[in-house]
Amino acid sequence: MVCKVKDKGPWWLCVLVISVLVVGCNTLPPLKPANLKEPGWTVRDGQAVWRTKKGAPDIAGELLLATRADGRSFVQFSKNPFPLIIAQSTGAGWEVQVPTQNKRYSGKGKPPKRMIFLYLPQVLGGQPPPKGWSWEKHADGVWILENGKSGEAIEGYLN
């Protein structure tokens, strides 16, 4: 495809196509799968109930959460035998996979607030939740991380 500025044709379409190709080719490669058997991982498992938004049904499942001293984390929320959410973060980037929908989201730096499974290890570690989210931890070990505006919530416990 050749773009001719002098031509009365849609030159802006050429610019748009080139921009999409450049941005599309700049996606991050998948993170290396976390090997939780490697030394240095602290692994905890438990149960959780996830509500994706106000009025949505609750989804009960198993929660696996692993952290390392270097800041890496791994979270998997599953409804056996299917993983529903697989979230990883490193010092440089993050990734969320939704295998049931064949989707993967990734980025550099701090993840978006809507990717709450990436923030769960930090909040459980004592850091405040992202803006717009509330955190409660009860004496019995049950905790709730909730977005009052969207209604998304995760309630659970870890062994």
Residue frames relative to the residue before (quaternion, step in Angstrom):
aa qw qx qy qz dx dy dz
M 1.0000 0.0000 0.0000 0.0000 0.00 0.00 0.00
V 0.1229 -0.7915 0.5975 0.0381 3.57 -0.77 1.01
C 0.2617 -0.7654 0.5714 0.1385 3.57 -0.85 1.00
K 0.0819 -0.7866 0.6116 0.0224 3.54 -0.75 1.05
V 0.3423 -0.7659 0.5126 0.1829 3.56 -0.45 1.22
K 0.6595 0.5186 -0.3130 0.4450 3.59 1.01 -0.77
D 0.5922 0.5797 -0.3587 0.4296 3.53 1.17 -0.58
K 0.4965 -0.6588 0.4709 0.3127 3.60 -1.10 0.56
G 0.4382 0.7147 -0.4403 0.3215 3.57 1.31 -0.01
P 0.6472 -0.5507 0.3718 0.3737 3.55 -1.27 0.30
W 0.1551 -0.8186 0.5501 0.0573 3.60 0.19 1.28
W 0.5984 0.5747 -0.3577 0.4286 3.56 1.12 -0.65
L 0.5865 0.5720 -0.3672 0.4404 3.58 1.17 -0.55
C 0.6248 0.5300 -0.3294 0.4693 3.58 1.06 -0.75
V 0.6433 0.5143 -0.3165 0.4706 3.57 0.97 -0.86
L 0.6538 0.5164 -0.3077 0.4596 3.58 0.95 -0.88
V 0.6630 0.5042 -0.3053 0.4615 3.59 0.88 -0.92
I 0.6589 0.4960 -0.3079 0.4744 3.58 0.91 -0.88
S 0.6420 0.5246 -0.3226 0.4567 3.61 0.97 -0.83
V 0.6582 0.5032 -0.3089 0.4671 3.57 0.91 -0.89
L 0.6553 0.5097 -0.3164 0.4590 3.58 0.94 -0.82
V 0.6597 0.5014 -0.3101 0.4662 3.58 0.93 -0.85
V 0.6887 0.4599 -0.2837 0.4835 3.60 0.85 -0.93
G 0.6521 0.5349 -0.3135 0.4362 3.58 0.94 -0.85
C 0.6939 0.4587 -0.2718 0.4840 3.58 1.05 -0.67
N 0.6401 0.5434 -0.3132 0.4437 3.57 1.27 -0.10
T 0.3620 0.7273 -0.5129 0.2774 3.62 1.15 0.41
L 0.5220 -0.6496 0.4595 0.3071 3.54 -1.13 0.67
P 0.4781 -0.6409 0.5011 0.3310 3.58 -1.04 0.66
P 0.6229 -0.5418 0.3901 0.4078 3.60 -1.14 0.47
L 0.5134 -0.6086 0.5012 0.3389 3.56 -1.17 0.61
K 0.5663 -0.5692 0.4708 0.3655 3.53 -1.19 0.60
P 0.5207 -0.6409 0.4439 0.3480 3.64 -0.83 0.85
A 0.4715 -0.6692 0.4984 0.2855 3.55 -1.00 0.85
N 0.2001 -0.7480 0.6224 0.1143 3.56 -0.93 0.96
L 0.2095 -0.8355 0.4990 0.0947 3.56 -0.01 1.32
K 0.5822 0.5650 -0.3787 0.4455 3.59 1.27 -0.04
E 0.4956 0.6402 -0.4321 0.3973 3.59 1.27 -0.18
P 0.5615 -0.5854 0.4493 0.3743 3.59 -1.11 0.58
G 0.7147 0.4648 -0.3319 0.4038 3.55 -1.14 0.66
W 0.6183 0.5289 -0.3563 0.4594 3.59 1.21 -0.27
T 0.1752 -0.7172 0.6629 0.1247 3.55 -1.11 0.78
V 0.0802 -0.8323 0.5482 -0.0199 3.55 -0.42 1.27
R 0.0069 -0.7742 0.6323 -0.0275 3.54 -0.97 0.98
D 0.0966 -0.7847 0.6079 0.0727 3.54 -1.14 0.62
G 0.0951 0.7921 -0.5972 0.0830 3.52 -1.24 0.42
Q 0.5496 -0.5780 0.4882 0.3542 3.50 -1.29 -0.51
A 0.0005 -0.7949 0.6067 -0.0037 3.55 -1.16 0.58
V 0.2151 -0.7134 0.6483 0.1567 3.49 -1.37 0.40
W 0.1086 -0.8036 0.5851 0.0125 3.56 -0.75 1.11
R 0.0858 -0.7492 0.6554 0.0428 3.54 -1.00 0.93
T 0.3677 -0.7843 0.4611 0.1922 3.59 -0.56 1.14
K 0.7842 -0.1039 0.0754 0.6071 3.61 1.17 -0.56
K 0.6966 -0.4340 0.3469 0.4539 3.57 -1.31 0.19
G 0.8243 0.2370 -0.1859 0.4793 3.52 -0.96 0.90
A 0.5615 0.5907 -0.3976 0.4215 3.60 1.22 -0.22
P 0.5435 -0.6112 0.4459 0.3635 3.59 -1.10 0.54
D 0.5073 -0.6212 0.5034 0.3213 3.54 -1.21 0.59
I 0.1896 -0.7509 0.6233 0.1084 3.55 -1.14 0.75
A 0.1735 -0.7864 0.5875 0.0797 3.57 -0.57 1.17
G 0.1821 0.7974 -0.5594 0.1339 3.55 -1.00 0.79
E 0.6035 -0.5348 0.4482 0.3858 3.51 -1.38 -0.14
L 0.1796 -0.7744 0.6013 0.0807 3.53 -1.09 0.80
L 0.0661 -0.7605 0.6459 0.0120 3.55 -0.92 1.01
L 0.0122 0.8043 -0.5910 0.0609 3.57 -0.70 1.08
A 0.0167 0.7988 -0.5991 0.0519 3.57 -0.81 1.02
T 0.0529 -0.7941 0.6055 0.0026 3.56 -1.03 0.84
R 0.2032 -0.7428 0.6240 0.1330 3.52 -1.35 0.40
A 0.6187 -0.5584 0.4073 0.3737 3.56 -1.21 0.47
D 0.6504 0.5265 -0.3225 0.4425 3.62 1.15 -0.52
G 0.6378 -0.5664 0.3146 0.4164 3.61 1.30 0.14
R 0.5178 0.6245 -0.4373 0.3883 3.59 1.20 -0.13
S 0.0143 -0.7943 0.6073 0.0071 3.54 -1.14 0.65
F 0.1290 -0.7602 0.6346 0.0519 3.52 -1.30 0.53
V 0.0168 0.7773 -0.6280 0.0344 3.57 -0.93 0.95
Q 0.0074 0.7768 -0.6297 0.0047 3.55 -0.98 0.89
F 0.1103 -0.7584 0.6412 0.0388 3.55 -0.90 1.04
S 0.0016 -0.8358 0.5439 -0.0747 3.55 -0.54 1.22
K 0.1721 -0.6799 0.6968 0.1506 3.47 -1.34 0.50
N 0.3824 -0.7821 0.4269 0.2447 3.55 0.07 1.34
P 0.6062 -0.2335 -0.7597 -0.0284 1.47 -1.82 1.73
F 0.5769 0.6397 -0.3496 0.3685 3.61 1.24 0.17
P 0.3375 -0.6957 0.5851 0.2444 3.61 -0.89 0.84
L 0.2719 -0.7721 0.5561 0.1441 3.59 -0.84 0.99
I 0.7840 0.0512 0.0067 0.6186 3.57 1.05 -0.86
I 0.0069 -0.7462 0.6656 0.0093 3.56 -1.04 0.86
A 0.0083 0.8169 -0.5728 0.0666 3.57 -0.50 1.21
Q 0.0133 -0.7856 0.6182 -0.0236 3.56 -0.97 0.94
S 0.0054 0.7753 -0.6300 -0.0442 3.52 -1.17 0.54
T 0.1524 -0.7408 0.6486 0.0856 3.51 -1.25 0.65
G 0.7030 -0.4300 0.3247 0.4641 3.57 -1.21 -0.09
A 0.7523 0.4084 -0.2027 0.4755 3.57 1.12 -0.64
G 0.8386 0.0076 0.0406 0.5432 3.60 1.03 -0.58
W 0.2772 -0.7402 0.5926 0.1555 3.50 -1.38 -0.02
E 0.0564 -0.7830 0.6190 0.0246 3.54 -1.30 0.41
V 0.0592 -0.7586 0.6480 0.0342 3.55 -1.09 0.80
Q 0.1147 -0.7754 0.6190 0.0482 3.54 -0.88 1.01
V 0.1184 -0.7411 0.6571 0.0703 3.54 -1.14 0.78
P 0.2126 -0.8460 0.4723 0.1266 3.60 0.30 1.26
T 0.6413 0.5422 -0.3401 0.4232 3.61 0.99 -0.71
Q 0.7337 0.3436 -0.2138 0.5459 3.59 1.24 -0.39
N 0.3784 -0.7441 0.4600 0.3024 3.58 1.35 0.03
K 0.4750 0.6550 -0.4445 0.3844 3.59 0.94 0.95
R 0.0547 -0.7675 0.6384 0.0198 3.52 -1.24 0.65
Y 0.0839 -0.7691 0.6334 0.0186 3.54 -0.96 0.98
S 0.0864 0.8028 -0.5857 0.0704 3.58 -0.95 0.78
G 0.0665 0.7971 -0.5987 0.0420 3.51 -1.26 0.35
K 0.4992 -0.6140 0.5170 0.3264 3.51 -1.39 0.03
G 0.7990 0.3138 -0.2168 0.4649 3.54 -1.23 0.47
K 0.8077 -0.2581 0.2209 0.4819 3.52 -1.22 -0.67
P 0.4132 -0.7260 0.4842 0.2602 3.62 -0.81 0.92
P 0.6139 -0.5316 0.4172 0.4080 3.59 -1.23 0.34
K 0.6092 -0.5880 0.3943 0.3574 3.58 -1.12 0.65
R 0.6314 0.5527 -0.3478 0.4182 3.59 1.06 -0.58
M 0.6205 0.5102 -0.3414 0.4880 3.61 1.25 -0.26
I 0.0315 -0.8868 0.4607 0.0175 3.53 0.82 1.08
F 0.5788 0.5816 -0.3969 0.4114 3.62 1.07 -0.49
L 0.6211 0.5335 -0.3438 0.4598 3.60 1.16 -0.45
Y 0.6849 0.4710 -0.2791 0.4808 3.60 1.16 -0.52
L 0.4964 0.6975 -0.4136 0.3098 3.59 1.18 -0.45
P 0.6638 0.4878 -0.3431 0.4514 3.69 0.79 -0.77
Q 0.6517 0.5165 -0.3189 0.4547 3.60 0.99 -0.79
V 0.6743 0.4911 -0.2973 0.4644 3.57 0.90 -0.93
L 0.6499 0.4978 -0.3149 0.4802 3.59 0.98 -0.79
G 0.6651 0.4995 -0.2859 0.4757 3.58 1.21 -0.54
G 0.6716 -0.5373 0.2865 0.4221 3.59 1.25 0.14
Q 0.5448 0.5984 -0.4209 0.4098 3.61 1.21 -0.01
P 0.5577 -0.6093 0.4276 0.3673 3.61 -1.10 0.55
P 0.5368 -0.6139 0.4587 0.3528 3.59 -1.15 0.54
P 0.6390 -0.5024 0.3886 0.4339 3.59 -1.22 0.24
K 0.6582 -0.4991 0.3832 0.4133 3.55 -1.25 0.44
G 0.7676 0.3209 -0.2667 0.4864 3.55 -0.95 0.95
W 0.6819 0.4236 -0.2765 0.5282 3.58 1.29 -0.15
S 0.2010 -0.7613 0.6021 0.1323 3.59 -1.12 0.67
W 0.1992 -0.7779 0.5923 0.0660 3.53 -1.20 0.69
E 0.0205 0.7705 -0.6365 0.0296 3.55 -0.93 0.96
K 0.0433 -0.7660 0.6403 0.0357 3.54 -1.04 0.80
H 0.2523 -0.7973 0.5379 0.1061 3.54 -0.67 1.16
A 0.6781 -0.5174 0.3504 0.3870 3.55 -1.27 0.47
D 0.6797 0.4946 -0.2953 0.4540 3.60 1.08 -0.62
G 0.6168 -0.5825 0.3283 0.4154 3.59 1.31 0.12
V 0.5326 0.6048 -0.4153 0.4220 3.58 1.26 -0.13
W 0.0845 -0.7935 0.6023 0.0217 3.57 -1.00 0.85
I 0.1521 -0.7652 0.6200 0.0828 3.54 -1.28 0.49
L 0.0696 -0.7494 0.6583 0.0139 3.54 -0.94 1.02
E 0.0789 0.8419 -0.5177 0.1304 3.58 -0.44 1.23
N 0.2677 -0.7078 0.6323 0.1661 3.51 -1.21 0.72
G 0.3536 -0.7811 0.4795 0.1869 3.57 -0.35 1.26
K 0.6587 0.5232 -0.3114 0.4420 3.57 1.07 -0.68
S 0.7769 0.3413 -0.1864 0.4952 3.60 0.74 -1.03
G 0.4311 -0.7014 0.4609 0.3313 3.57 1.16 -0.59
E 0.4573 0.6630 -0.4711 0.3596 3.59 1.24 -0.04
A 0.0822 0.7984 -0.5900 0.0876 3.57 -0.97 0.86
I 0.1198 -0.7280 0.6682 0.0956 3.51 -1.31 0.55
E 0.0095 -0.7745 0.6320 -0.0243 3.55 -0.83 1.04
G 0.2622 0.7951 -0.5146 0.1849 3.56 -0.80 0.88
Y 0.2439 -0.7151 0.6193 0.2136 3.48 -1.37 -0.36
L 0.2146 -0.7562 0.6040 0.1312 3.53 -1.25 0.48
N 0.4353 -0.6756 0.5309 0.2687 3.56 -1.11 0.71
